[in-house]
Amino acid sequence: MYYIVLLIALGSNISPFLTLWGIILGFLFLLYMGIYQKKNISFIYKDTFLRISILYFILWLILSTQSIEPIRSMESVCSTAYRLIPFFLVVVAISNQKYLKMVFLLFSISVLITDIAALYQLITHAESDWGIRVLGLSNSPTFFATHMLMAIPVLWWCANKKYFSSKEKIFLKIALILSVFMLIASQTRGAWISFFVTGIIYAACCKNMRKKILIGLTSVLILIGGLSVIYPTLQYRLNSVTDMQFTSNSERVLMWKAAIEITKDYPLAGIGSDEFGYVYNTEYISPLAKERSQANDPRSGHGHPHNNILKRLSEGGIIGGSAFILFNLYILYRLIKEYRCRRSENDYSFALMGILVLVAVHIEGLTDTNFTCVPIMREFWLLMGLAWIGDNAEIIKQVD
């Protein structure tokens, strides 16, 4: 099962195909162990997180029965649930420092490969549907930026761990610098904001690291300023952050208002998972909206409100939206609890790394619905698993 986790780590930033097969094989192994080797995974059954996860998805399945398309919504809930499998694979398979280190190295290789692809796009001025914005091996610059938001804390953590060799640390630092550079080049404004807010939270948590963090954030600001002189499109994106006449901004506000209206009209159970796009484009789209679906295909328009919480509220009502918020707050609580046990021993607790990844994704998720992206969620749950067990695994140096 350890090799399956390696496969998922390697494919996390570059190949949904690899991560899919890793999840399929991993699920079969977990199923086998659940039937024939229950003692080896009994600790999972005892963990409250498994029970909460099961209850969370059962609740959403029940809410799906009230959907305008129950079968479609149930399929959406199930497709969301399976993305947690990397978390449980990590918890079961990664039991010592050697395994932990190899997973992070393969994850870092994955990040570097997509960074190199993005660098090539930048150098060649490659155009996509989003103009001259890098997207690496992702399907949009926004999702690529979310991958970078998750990768940056991981690379920083590993580059400061004593059990990585000098050469490995050089490799990790190169990947780290390139990832920060590509985050800027993605021109994803929500990700930029998330990066700085997460950095401030990091500084608030770690008194010993505040000077380094301040230097790092200042350096990134200087880099953005310098690059905006060279690349006019970057300056344009910077200027647009507070410009409410900018189409991307005004369309988001209209979608947020529509999501709130949907929640008001369907307050308890919402319209059903994966139904926002259809309902928005057929009933709730504003006359002021410029970005619309094709006349004969309502689902060709915006399929989400560009906000994780508003998506869950509109599709699951107060019940589903509250469950989503509480589910993520529970993850945050568990990571904080683990971090408080470790922070006196280690400035680089993996639990804190997990907190920063979780916070970064959700802050960026205030302006985009990144929790619907399959590759992002597979990587997210992989990293949550590593944050969950990392502090315990790294102190065990021998192979089981």
Secondary structure, 3 states (H helix, E strand, C coil): CHHHHHHHHHHCCCCHHHHHHHHHHHHHHHHHHHHHCHHHHHHHHHCHHHHHHHHHHHHHHHHHCCCCCHHHHHHHHHHHHHHHHHHHHHHHHCCCHHHHHHHHHHHHHHHHHHHHHHHHHHHCCCCECCECCCCCCCCCHHHHHHHHHHHHHHHHHHHCCCCCCHHHHHHHHHHHHHHHHHHHHCCCHHHHHHHHHHHHHHHHHCHHHHHHHHHHHHHHHHHHHHHHHHCHHHHHHHHHCCCCCCHHHHHHHHHHHHHHHHHHHCCCCCCCCCCHHHHHHHHHCCCCCCCCCECCEHHHCCCCCCCHHHHHHHHHHHHHHHHHHHHHHHHHHHHHHHHHHHCCCCCCCHHHHHHHHHHHHHHHCCCCCHHHCHHHHHHHHHHHHHHHHHHHHCCCCCCC
